[in-house]
Amino acid sequence: MPHKFNADRRAKIPKQKRRVTNCAEYDECLRRRGDLTVWISEDALAVWSAPPRTTPGGQPVYSDLAI
């Protein structure tokens, strides 16, 4: 059996074409790329959690608004 079985069908990460020269700016761009801002009203926060469970165990129950 070959050393790298199915190597032709594996996902390959391409080599970087350009070298990063300004690391601080590059890192900031990566942080901004993943930024997501969500605004939630006070009314929504008030009814977010479901009423407490009366039975032991099981999965937690969430309110309809949260789902």
N, C-alpha and C positions, 0 to 999 in steps of 0.2 A: 504494500500500500504506500502511495507517495506521502511525502512529509506534509504537504499542505493539500489535504483532500478537498475537492470542490473549489480550489483557489480561483478558478476562472469565473465562478458564479458568486463569489463573496463580494460584499460591498467594499468599495475601495475609496479611501479618502484621498482626493487629489492633492498634489503638492502645492504649496503656496507660490503664487506667481510673482507677487511683489513683497518686498520686505517692509515691515512697519518701521517708520523712522520717527514718528511722534507717538510714543507709547501712551502718554497721558491723555492726549486727544482721542486716541483709538479706544482706550478704556472707557472714557466718558461716552463715546458714541455707543459702545456696547451696553452701558447702563441705560442710556436713554432709549435704546431700541426695545428694551423689555419693560418700559414704563407703562403702567395702566392705571388711570385714575378713575375711581368709581365714587359717585356721590350718592349717599343714602339719606333719605329724609328722616327726621325725628319720629314721624308717625310710623314709618316702616320699622325702625329700630324698636319701637314700643311693642309691636306685635310679632317680632322676629322669632322669639323662642316659643315653643309649644308648651301647653300646660304640662305639669309634672305627671309622670307615669304613676298609675296606681297599682300596677302589677310588677313583680320582680323579674329581672332579666330581660332578654330580648334586645332588639335593636332600638336605638334612640329614635324618637318620633319628632319630626320637624314640622313647623307650621306650614300651612299652604303658601303663605307669602314667601317663606324661605326657599321653598322648592321652586 
